[in-house]
Amino acid sequence: MADGDIPQLTRTHRVLIGVVVAGPVIIAGIGFAGSYAAVRELALEKGPVEGRDAARRGRRTNTPYDPLLADA
C-alpha cells in the first residue's frame, strides 16, 4: 500500500462497526423506555395537579404553576 492510500473496509469490518453502533443504540432505547414507564407510573399515582391542568386547559389561576410547590 502506498503512502496516502485509504485502506478499504472488509465486510467483516462493516459488520463489526454495525454491531458496535447498534449496541449502545439498543441500550439507550431500553433505558429511555424504562425511564418513561417509571415517570408515567409516578405521574398516574400522583394524579392531576390543578394548577398545571387548569393552565393547560386555558383557565386562569391565581398562582402560576410551580413544580416545586406542586405537593404543597
N, C-alpha and C positions, 0 to 999 in steps of 0.2 A: 504494500500500500504506500503510495507516495504521500509526501507531506501535503496537508491541506485537504485530503480526501475525507469525506464523511463516511464512517462505517455504516453499512446497511443493517437494518434490524431484521432478524430472522423471525419466522413465525413463532418460535418459542419465546423470543423477546417480547413480541407483541402480546402474546397470551399472558405472560408474567406481568407485564405492565397493566393489562386489563384487570388481573386479579388484585394487584396491589392498589389500584384505584377503586375498584368495586368494593373491596373490604371496608374501608372507612366510610364509604357512602352508605352501605347497608347498616353499619353500626350506628351512624348518625341518625338514620331513619328510625331504627329501633328506639334509640334514646329520645328522639322527638316524640314518637308515638306514646312512649311511656310517660313522658313529662306531660303531654297534652291530656292523657287519660287521668293522671293524678290531679292536675289542676281542675279539670272538668268535674271530677268526683267531689273535690273540696267545694267547688262553687255550687254544685247541686245540694250538698249538705248544708251549706250556709244559707242558701235561699236568696231571694232578691233583696237588694239594698234600695230602699225607697228613693234616696237622693239620686243615685245613678239611674235607676229605671225611670223616674219621673223626668229627668233631664233627657233621657233617650227618647221618651215619647213626646218631647217638646213642651212639657209643662214647666212653668217657672217654680222654683223652690226658693225658700228664704235664704238658704245657705248653699253655697256651691258644694258639689260632691268632692270629698276629700278621702281618699282611700285609707289614710292613716286614722281617720276618725270614724270609719265605717262600723267598727264594733261598738262604738260608744253609744 
